Amino acid sequence: MQIKPGAVADSVAIAALLTALDYPVTSEFVTESLQRQLTHSDAALLVAVEQDVVIGFISLHFIPQLALPGDFCRISYFCVAPEARGQGVGAALETAASDLAWARGCDRIEVHCHSRREQAHRFYYRQGYGESPKYLVKLAQPNAVGVGPSWGSQ
């Protein structure tokens, strides 16, 4: 297995992995999102590849802090193919992400993980994550055609 920077060419595989996590995405949507993320200086995408197949990915954002030294890193999406889970792929991606965050001067990594994803919680605890104070979210209002965030109701 190899961990390497993600590319737009990984869109189809990443879309399939997101679909496995119940995100209703298309490869076209993921391609557009990746094009934006990969050109953003405060974002990174790492993929795990085995025999030229993407078997996992982790998406990161680096956020400067105003009141404290050290920036922080946020994991925005993290997925390992169901058939590759339990084989160290997630741990390798998380370790590579941590190394990148520390190299960029971050003093912490945070992740929001829905309460229903209990298996993911166990993974994060094994990786050394702990619970943080309350996480609050404000959703954007749906636009005129009724399209807007739906994850807040899950």
Contacts in CASP RR format, 6 or more apart in sequence:
PFRMAT RR
TARGET T0000
AUTHOR 0000-0000-0000
METHOD contacts of the structure
MODEL  1
MQIKPGAVADSVAIAALLTALDYPVTSEFVTESLQRQLTHSDAALLVAVE
QDVVIGFISLHFIPQLALPGDFCRISYFCVAPEARGQGVGAALETAASDL
AWARGCDRIEVHCHSRREQAHRFYYRQGYGESPKYLVKLAQPNAVGVGPS
WGSQ
1 48 0 8 1.000
1 49 0 8 1.000
1 50 0 8 1.000
1 55 0 8 1.000
1 89 0 8 1.000
1 92 0 8 1.000
2 48 0 8 1.000
2 49 0 8 1.000
2 50 0 8 1.000
3 46 0 8 1.000
3 47 0 8 1.000
3 48 0 8 1.000
3 49 0 8 1.000
3 92 0 8 1.000
3 93 0 8 1.000
3 96 0 8 1.000
4 46 0 8 1.000
4 47 0 8 1.000
4 49 0 8 1.000
5 44 0 8 1.000
5 45 0 8 1.000
5 46 0 8 1.000
5 47 0 8 1.000
6 34 0 8 1.000
6 38 0 8 1.000
6 45 0 8 1.000
6 46 0 8 1.000
6 47 0 8 1.000
6 57 0 8 1.000
7 34 0 8 1.000
7 38 0 8 1.000
7 47 0 8 1.000
8 31 0 8 1.000
8 34 0 8 1.000
8 35 0 8 1.000
8 38 0 8 1.000
10 34 0 8 1.000
10 45 0 8 1.000
10 47 0 8 1.000
10 54 0 8 1.000
10 57 0 8 1.000
11 27 0 8 1.000
11 30 0 8 1.000
11 31 0 8 1.000
11 34 0 8 1.000
12 27 0 8 1.000
12 30 0 8 1.000
13 47 0 8 1.000
13 53 0 8 1.000
13 54 0 8 1.000
14 30 0 8 1.000
14 34 0 8 1.000
14 47 0 8 1.000
14 54 0 8 1.000
14 57 0 8 1.000
14 79 0 8 1.000
15 25 0 8 1.000
15 26 0 8 1.000
15 27 0 8 1.000
15 29 0 8 1.000
15 30 0 8 1.000
17 54 0 8 1.000
17 56 0 8 1.000
17 57 0 8 1.000
17 79 0 8 1.000
17 80 0 8 1.000
17 81 0 8 1.000
18 25 0 8 1.000
18 30 0 8 1.000
18 77 0 8 1.000
18 79 0 8 1.000
19 25 0 8 1.000
20 79 0 8 1.000
20 81 0 8 1.000
20 82 0 8 1.000
21 79 0 8 1.000
34 45 0 8 1.000
37 43 0 8 1.000
37 45 0 8 1.000
37 59 0 8 1.000
38 45 0 8 1.000
42 61 0 8 1.000
42 62 0 8 1.000
42 63 0 8 1.000
43 59 0 8 1.000
43 60 0 8 1.000
43 61 0 8 1.000
43 62 0 8 1.000
44 59 0 8 1.000
44 60 0 8 1.000
44 62 0 8 1.000
44 97 0 8 1.000
44 100 0 8 1.000
45 57 0 8 1.000
45 58 0 8 1.000
45 59 0 8 1.000
45 60 0 8 1.000
46 57 0 8 1.000
46 58 0 8 1.000
46 60 0 8 1.000
46 93 0 8 1.000
46 96 0 8 1.000
46 97 0 8 1.000
46 100 0 8 1.000
47 54 0 8 1.000
47 56 0 8 1.000
47 57 0 8 1.000
48 54 0 8 1.000
48 55 0 8 1.000
48 56 0 8 1.000
48 57 0 8 1.000
48 80 0 8 1.000
48 84 0 8 1.000
48 89 0 8 1.000
48 90 0 8 1.000
48 92 0 8 1.000
48 93 0 8 1.000
49 55 0 8 1.000
50 84 0 8 1.000
55 80 0 8 1.000
55 81 0 8 1.000
55 83 0 8 1.000
55 84 0 8 1.000
55 89 0 8 1.000
56 79 0 8 1.000
56 80 0 8 1.000
56 81 0 8 1.000
56 84 0 8 1.000
56 89 0 8 1.000
56 90 0 8 1.000
56 93 0 8 1.000
57 77 0 8 1.000
57 78 0 8 1.000
57 79 0 8 1.000
57 93 0 8 1.000
58 75 0 8 1.000
58 77 0 8 1.000
58 78 0 8 1.000
58 90 0 8 1.000
58 93 0 8 1.000
58 94 0 8 1.000
58 96 0 8 1.000
58 97 0 8 1.000
59 75 0 8 1.000
59 76 0 8 1.000
59 77 0 8 1.000
59 78 0 8 1.000
60 73 0 8 1.000
60 74 0 8 1.000
60 75 0 8 1.000
60 76 0 8 1.000
60 97 0 8 1.000
60 100 0 8 1.000
60 101 0 8 1.000
61 73 0 8 1.000
61 74 0 8 1.000
61 76 0 8 1.000
62 71 0 8 1.000
62 72 0 8 1.000
62 73 0 8 1.000
62 101 0 8 1.000
62 104 0 8 1.000
62 106 0 8 1.000
63 71 0 8 1.000
63 72 0 8 1.000
63 73 0 8 1.000
63 74 0 8 1.000
64 71 0 8 1.000
65 71 0 8 1.000
65 72 0 8 1.000
68 107 0 8 1.000
69 107 0 8 1.000
70 105 0 8 1.000
70 106 0 8 1.000
70 107 0 8 1.000
71 104 0 8 1.000
71 105 0 8 1.000
71 106 0 8 1.000
71 107 0 8 1.000
72 106 0 8 1.000
72 107 0 8 1.000
72 108 0 8 1.000
72 109 0 8 1.000
72 110 0 8 1.000
73 97 0 8 1.000
73 100 0 8 1.000
73 101 0 8 1.000
73 104 0 8 1.000
73 106 0 8 1.000
73 108 0 8 1.000
73 109 0 8 1.000
73 110 0 8 1.000
74 109 0 8 1.000
74 110 0 8 1.000
74 111 0 8 1.000
75 97 0 8 1.000
75 109 0 8 1.000
75 110 0 8 1.000
75 111 0 8 1.000
78 90 0 8 1.000
78 93 0 8 1.000
78 94 0 8 1.000
78 111 0 8 1.000
78 120 0 8 1.000
80 89 0 8 1.000
80 90 0 8 1.000
80 93 0 8 1.000
81 89 0 8 1.000
90 123 0 8 1.000
91 126 0 8 1.000
91 127 0 8 1.000
94 127 0 8 1.000
97 109 0 8 1.000
98 109 0 8 1.000
101 109 0 8 1.000
109 129 0 8 1.000
110 132 0 8 1.000
111 124 0 8 1.000
111 129 0 8 1.000
112 135 0 8 1.000
113 120 0 8 1.000
113 121 0 8 1.000
113 124 0 8 1.000
114 154 0 8 1.000
116 154 0 8 1.000
124 130 0 8 1.000
137 152 0 8 1.000
139 148 0 8 1.000
139 149 0 8 1.000
139 152 0 8 1.000
140 148 0 8 1.000
140 149 0 8 1.000
141 148 0 8 1.000
142 148 0 8 1.000
END
